[in-house]
C-alpha cells in the first residue's frame, strides 16, 4: 500500500514541475510581477502606465527583441555585449565608464571612447590596442600600454617605437649584453647589464612609455636639484625638494609605480581629480592638469613657467601683499 502512494506522489510532483515549466512566460506573454520570464534579458513590465503586464526585453539595459521577431533579446543599436549585459559602442551616450565597451571610458562629452592606448572609430564595438608603429602625440600617452616603448616625435608623423636598449621592432625585447656592460652603455649611458645578460635601465631610471625619450631617464627616486630639470622627462613627475635628499616624485594626481608615474582613473564630472588638485580635471578617463598647466615644483598643476594659474592668483597676490605689509611695518618700528 505504501509503495503505490509513494509512486503517485512522484508522478504528481513531476506533473507540477511540467506545469510550472509550461507556465513560464515567453516574450509577449502576459505575466505577473512575481514571474521570471523565460528569455534572458526580459522582464515582466507594462508597455504603458497601468497597462497589462507582459514579458518584454529590458530597455533600461538597452535590450530589444531580436531582429525578425525571434523569441530572444539582443543589444540595441549603439550597444554591444552578451545578453543581458550591453555596453556602449564608441560614440554612444554614457554616464559612467562602466557604461562603455571594454578598454573604453565615458568621455567628458558623455560619449564612449577608447582609452588613449587603444583605437576605435565612431560606432566601433571593440577598442583595438595600439601597437608599435601606431600614431601618438607628445603628451597623449598613447604608447603607455606598450612596455619599453616611447613616442618618437623626431619623425614627421610621430609613432610608438621601441627604446634603444629594447631594439626589437615589434616586441621591444631587451638587447643582450654578452660582451659586457659596454653593449648597453654604448647605446644608452644610463643603462646597465644584468646578471641574466640583458640590458636594463640603472637604478631609479626608466623608459617611460608615456614619454618621448628613447633612452633611460631619471625616474621616481632619482636624485635631482630644484633648477636642474632632471625630472623633466618623467611624465607626471617633479623634483621634490621637501625631503632630506631631493628626488624625483609623482604629482598629486599621479601614483608612483616603480620608477614611473601612473594616471589615476576618474569618472566624467566627478571630483576625484579636483579634490586632489583644484587645477586638474578628468580627461580621457584619467586625471590631468587643466589646459596650459603642468606639474609644478610642489607636485600640483601650475602654468608652464612654474607660476600659479589664475585660480590661485588672488591668494598668491594676497600673500605677497601681507608679506610686504609686515616688512614695511617692521621697518617703521
C-alpha atoms as one frame of an Amber mdcrd trajectory, in Angstrom:
protein
   0.000   0.000   0.000   2.866   2.363   0.847   4.692   2.000  -2.491   1.646
   2.808  -4.752   1.074   6.012  -2.729   4.739   6.966  -2.978   4.688   6.355
  -6.730   1.634   8.540  -7.085   3.362  11.340  -5.202   6.347  11.160  -7.575
   4.006  11.333 -10.552   2.169  14.340  -9.118   5.458  16.092  -8.351   6.583
  15.545 -11.929   3.318  16.938 -13.256   3.707  20.032 -11.077   7.222  20.604
 -12.468   5.967  20.203 -16.026   3.072  22.576 -15.393   5.419  25.121 -13.831
   7.828  24.867 -16.756   4.986  25.296 -19.202   3.717  28.335 -17.334   7.000
  30.314 -17.559   6.092  33.186 -19.898   7.987  33.946 -23.095   8.309  37.321
 -24.843   4.902  38.904 -25.291   3.170  36.524 -22.863   1.189  38.018 -20.005
   2.846  37.716 -16.613   2.688  38.805 -13.008   5.201  40.785 -11.025   6.334
  37.521  -9.400   7.056  35.781 -12.703  10.522  35.233 -14.140  10.404  35.457
 -17.912  11.831  32.540 -19.873  14.005  34.759 -22.087  17.363  36.112 -20.865
  17.224  39.886 -20.629  13.413  40.041 -20.427  11.377  41.408 -17.531   7.683
  41.485 -16.652   6.586  45.034 -17.376   3.779  47.132 -18.797   4.211  48.911
 -22.118   2.199  51.852 -20.729   1.409  53.074 -17.216  -1.323  50.876 -15.811
  -1.218  48.611 -18.846  -1.202  44.820 -18.935   1.973  43.180 -17.681   3.863
  41.086 -20.216   7.404  39.831 -20.808   9.485  42.401 -22.696  13.182  42.924
 -23.339  14.598  45.191 -20.632  15.040  48.514 -22.418  16.687  50.022 -19.314
  19.598  47.696 -20.118  19.450  48.673 -23.820  17.914  45.331 -24.849  15.467
  44.878 -27.736  13.734  41.895 -29.292  15.977  40.158 -31.768  15.550  41.318
 -35.365  12.995  39.192 -37.196  10.810  38.646 -34.151  12.748  35.742 -32.666
  11.913  34.843 -29.081  15.197  36.326 -27.779  16.623  39.683 -26.730  19.707
  41.370 -28.174  21.651  44.553 -27.556  20.072  47.532 -29.254  21.585  49.933
 -31.778  24.777  51.512 -30.473  25.457  48.751 -27.961  27.494  45.564 -27.871
  27.952  42.708 -25.418  26.464  39.422 -24.238  22.828  39.499 -23.105  21.841
  40.678 -20.566  24.899  42.996 -20.375  25.050  45.626 -23.100  27.851  48.199
 -23.297  28.015  51.370 -25.342  29.980  51.348 -28.587  32.365  54.202 -29.449
  30.277  57.379 -29.686  27.292  56.079 -27.685  25.901  58.255 -24.885  27.077
  57.269 -21.392  27.172  58.438 -17.791  29.927  56.266 -16.290  32.999  54.398
 -17.522  31.172  51.143 -16.755  28.575  52.026 -19.416  31.156  51.670 -22.178
  32.813  48.867 -24.126  35.920  47.039 -22.897  39.044  49.251 -22.885  36.813
  52.271 -23.270  35.689  55.078 -20.987  32.968  57.700 -20.749  34.438  60.938
 -22.065  33.883  64.458 -20.764  31.325  64.865 -23.582  29.437  61.873 -22.097
  30.180  59.702 -25.120  32.009  56.373 -25.033  35.563  56.488 -26.362  38.598
  54.214 -26.380  41.351  54.869 -23.853  44.374  56.606 -25.429  46.273  53.298
 -25.589  43.527  51.865 -27.805  41.875  52.960 -31.003  38.373  52.653 -32.420
  36.339  54.678 -34.903  32.865  56.002 -34.144  30.445  53.078 -33.910  33.202
  50.525 -33.257  32.234  47.604 -30.997  35.829  46.957 -29.910  38.804  49.072
 -28.912  41.964  47.735 -30.570  45.232  48.015 -28.649  47.739  50.393 -30.192
  50.877  48.617 -31.473  54.433  49.666 -32.226  54.152  51.965 -35.230  50.814
  53.341 -34.055  50.232  57.091 -34.170  50.968  59.060 -30.999  51.375  62.592
 -29.663  53.950  64.078 -27.290  51.536  64.387 -24.362  48.769  61.958 -25.309
  50.140  58.860 -23.501  49.068  56.691 -26.449  52.130  54.408 -26.110  51.786
  53.872 -22.343  50.300  50.416 -22.840  53.412  49.205 -24.666  56.234  48.161
 -22.347  59.692  49.541 -23.155  58.377  51.938 -25.772  58.148  55.707 -26.224
  56.513  58.190 -28.583  59.038  59.035 -31.282  58.344  62.680 -32.060  61.531
  63.004 -34.088  59.774  61.903 -37.267  57.275  63.796 -39.410  54.390  61.627
 -38.175  55.082  60.606 -34.520  54.690  56.895 -33.796  55.200  54.490 -30.898
  58.668  52.942 -31.110  60.939  50.677 -29.067  63.541  52.215 -26.743  67.246
  51.994 -27.601  68.050  49.107 -25.242  64.886  47.251 -26.326  65.508  47.270
 -30.073  63.217  44.508 -31.409  60.900  46.367 -33.764  57.570  44.880 -32.658
  58.018  43.325 -29.222  60.566  45.698 -27.636  62.650  42.923 -26.072  65.854
  43.717 -24.221  69.180  43.974 -26.018  71.651  41.247 -24.984  74.993  42.144
 -23.440  77.120  39.030 -23.943  80.219  41.218 -24.306  79.615  43.026 -21.032
  78.239  46.353 -19.857  79.502  48.301 -22.852  76.927  46.531 -25.012  74.379
  48.540 -23.019  76.173  51.739 -22.051  77.447  52.079 -25.582  73.907  52.842
 -26.747  72.478  54.280 -23.518  74.752  55.762 -20.854  72.104  55.307 -18.160
  71.712  51.560 -18.688  73.476  48.514 -17.277  73.972  44.809 -17.999  72.024
  42.419 -15.772  73.269  39.086 -14.436  70.920  37.493 -16.936  72.808  39.021
 -19.836  70.321  41.659 -20.954  70.282  45.445 -20.783  68.126  47.439 -18.392
  67.981  50.974 -17.019  70.143  51.644 -13.975  68.563  52.081 -10.536  65.872
  54.798 -10.339  65.936  55.304 -14.105  63.376  54.071 -16.592  61.927  54.011
 -20.088  58.666  55.921 -19.905  56.140  54.729 -22.470  54.088  57.873 -21.935
  57.153  59.997 -22.703  59.176  60.944 -25.765  62.692  59.731 -24.954  64.316
  56.585 -26.411  66.859  56.319 -23.595  66.714  55.721 -19.834  65.630  58.832
 -17.933  65.648  59.768 -14.217  62.531  58.311 -12.618  60.874  58.168  -9.215
  63.607  58.130  -6.572  66.375  59.562  -8.767  68.271  62.467  -7.177  67.573
  65.920  -8.571  68.026  69.646  -7.979  65.393  72.368  -7.886  66.675  74.041
 -11.039  68.382  71.150 -12.848  65.398  69.837 -14.760  66.448  66.243 -14.056
  62.827  65.084 -13.679  61.651  66.865 -16.817  61.311  63.664 -18.834  59.314
  61.816 -16.153  55.680  62.304 -17.266  53.680  63.467 -14.250  56.842  63.964
 -12.187  58.660  66.819 -10.464  61.690  67.365  -8.213  60.588  67.053  -4.602
  62.936  69.269  -2.611  60.908  68.936   0.602  62.757  65.740   1.519  66.218
  65.477   3.087  67.570  64.466  -0.312  65.772  65.940  -3.308  64.377  63.190
  -5.540  62.031  62.863  -8.495  58.474  62.164  -7.340  54.961  62.000  -8.789
  52.455  64.855  -8.796  49.429  64.524  -6.516  47.167  63.444  -9.394  49.503
  60.540 -10.233  50.549  57.330  -8.462  54.132  56.085  -8.296  54.674  52.630
  -9.838  58.334  51.557  -9.730  60.159  54.463 -11.447  57.119  55.768 -13.365
  54.079  57.895 -12.546  50.776  56.269 -13.489  47.492  58.063 -14.015  44.508
  57.939 -11.663  41.239  56.740 -13.228  38.237  59.056 -12.924  34.592  59.346
 -13.950  33.289  62.253 -16.066  32.067  65.105 -13.897  33.451  63.565 -10.701
  35.563  65.403  -8.132  38.202  62.669  -7.974  40.805  64.880  -9.633  39.841
  68.345  -8.379  39.803  67.071  -4.789  43.477  66.203  -5.197  44.342  69.329
  -7.152  41.899  72.158  -7.881  43.671  72.849 -11.175  43.207  69.340 -12.554
  40.278  67.664 -14.299  39.116  64.328 -15.641  40.229  63.940 -19.254  40.063
  60.769 -21.356  39.233  58.720 -18.286  42.099  59.801 -16.047  43.247  62.875
 -14.088  45.199  65.528 -15.995  46.229  69.130 -15.411  43.894  71.662 -16.988
  44.881  73.042 -20.386  48.091  75.072 -20.307  49.192  73.677 -16.944  51.801
  71.111 -15.952  53.087  69.578 -12.712  54.964  72.293 -10.794  57.648  72.227
  -8.111  55.130  71.430  -5.369  53.590  68.464  -7.184  50.482  70.385  -8.238
  49.365  71.791 -11.582  50.952  75.154 -12.457  51.472  77.290 -15.548  54.282
  76.061 -17.787  56.632  78.712 -16.368  56.018  77.379 -12.849  53.747  80.208
 -11.670  50.301  79.553 -10.161  47.310  79.545 -12.529  44.689  82.303 -12.440
  42.569  80.348  -9.936  45.378  80.706  -7.385  46.438  84.241  -8.355  44.226
  86.108  -5.819  45.549  84.006  -2.925  49.141  84.467  -4.081  48.652  88.212
  -4.512  47.159  88.478  -1.019  50.076  86.522   0.429  52.564  88.835  -1.282
  50.633  91.887  -0.051  50.637  90.651   3.547  54.349  89.843   3.380  55.127
  93.336   2.055  52.916  94.912   4.737  54.693  93.013   7.508  58.103  94.062
   6.194  57.027  97.681   5.960  55.587  97.635   9.458  58.781  96.116  10.900
  60.877  98.918   9.387  58.623 101.573  10.845  59.059 100.236  14.377
